[in-house]
């Protein structure tokens, strides 16, 4: 009888072990089919159905292995690839940590100032509007080879831009403020002075009675997070809780996503609370001696201005800004004295998503292009970025 009980216990243990193994396999292969409209260079692909047990992944196609990034906090696998129309990708998920490392094509950073030192941070929060001067370069910054951006951690939450002369990562060295030696070595720098404008792609409140944008002034808590920093994409998030806006209390999470090989940024804004019917605004700033093109949910401006108050040390810069917003969510196109604007409402899920880009006239890959061509290129890029990419698992 004792032996029978021991045998039964062993069988149950083996069965339990087998079920556990079935729930948590060591490896599993999936095949995904990606379909896009037309030719796409460094096209971003995001796979959301990552198995909960997966700690790493290897992506291959007919051309071989592709650099990828598994963001476990976001439960997403992402990579970029050149292709036209339709293409299949094989993904091997593994329960073991990644053995491979890929060269990073993006970077993100946030630095808290303390006495004479800087402390790197991925998450910072405050219940006051006191973070702007407590942070080096005033908020989180992120870059690809082609452009860099920072988000001011203050009531404006404005997006500022940094141009690149050559395709390379620079922020780890320049930390946004390039030295004279770095400038002589071909580094880029802050190329735009945003003042009180929308900058490029900042989502702000809207005062319809006064016909102007509003800032985040009455709130309970704000947070900045770097959710991903390479090698394929950066994901930076700004969140405000208890925002007293339009007579209601809401929360807003703004996520900025920049991919390798891109200077365009995808923005995802998510609202919580009683947001239905509320109106927000975004767009592109006005600059001196500028020209503007707009229509069908897109707006672009090419203009010149000084990026600093010191106009003797700094030259006037020529910059193109472009944005594409969802036409179905536009409820107005009223500009103010600083910016060309769209007024938007969240969709039924509480989302406002769009894409923006900055192009700098000093970037060497724009040599030979006219000012109008730079502006049109920016508008075409954000329009293409806004087109859907279909990702389906085929086996």
FENKA-V385654 format. One record per pair of residues at least 6 apart in sequence whose C-alpha atoms are under 6 Angstrom apart, sorted by the first residue. I is the first residue (numbers start at 1). GAP is how many residues later the second one is. Records with the same first field share a line. If there is no record, write none. Layout:
I=GAP  GAP
This chain:
26=68  69
27=66  67
28=64  65
29=62  63
30=60  61  365
31=58  59  362  363  364
32=56  57  360  361  362
33=54  55  358  359
34=52  53  356  357
35=50  51  355
36=49  353
37=48
38=46  47
39=45
40=42  43
41=41
42=38  39  40  219
43=37  38  39
44=35  36
45=33  34  35
46=31  32
47=29  30
48=28
50=25
53=42
54=39  40  41
55=40  41  42
56=37  38  41  42
57=35  36  37
58=33  34
59=6  7  31  32
60=6  29  30
61=28
68=10  11
69=8  9
70=7
104=126  127
105=126  155
106=37  38  124  125  154
107=35  36  122
108=33  34  121
109=31  32
110=10  11  30
111=7  8  9  10  24  25
112=6  7  23
113=21  22
122=103  104
123=101  102
124=99  100
125=97  98
126=95  96
127=93  94
129=25
131=22
132=6  21  22
138=14
139=12  13  14
140=10  11
141=8  9
142=6  7
144=116
145=22  23  24
146=18  21  117
147=16  17  116
148=13  14
149=11  12  13
150=9  10
151=6  7  8
152=6
155=60  61  62
156=59
158=44
159=40  43
161=29
162=27  28  29
163=25  26  28  197
164=24  199
165=23  197  198  199
191=116
192=115
193=114
197=88  141  142
198=87
199=85  86
200=84
201=81  82  155
202=80
203=78  79
204=76  77
205=8  9  75
206=7  8  74  75
207=6
212=124
218=25  26
219=23  24
220=21  22
221=19  20
222=17  18
223=15  16
224=13  14
225=11  12
226=10
227=8  9
228=6  7
232=27  28
233=25  26  27
234=23  24
235=21  22
236=19  20
237=17  18
238=15  16
239=13  14
240=11  12
241=10
242=7  8  9
243=6  7  8
250=22  23
251=20  21
252=18  19
253=16  17
254=14  15
255=12  13
256=10  11
257=8  9
258=7
264=92  93
265=90  91
266=89
267=86  87  88
268=85
269=82  83  84
270=80  81
271=79
279=65  66
280=63  64
281=61  62  63
282=59  60
283=57  58  59
284=55  56
285=53  54
286=52  53
287=16
288=15  16  17
289=14  15
290=12  13
291=10  11
292=8  9
293=6  7
297=27  28  30
298=25  26
299=23  24
300=21  22
301=19  20
302=17  18
303=15  16
304=13  14
305=11  12
306=10  11
318=43
319=40  41  42
320=38  39  55
321=36  37
322=34  35  56  57
323=32  33
324=30  31  58  59
325=29
329=15  16
330=13  14
331=12  13
332=10  11
333=8  9  10
334=7
335=6
346=6
355=27
356=26
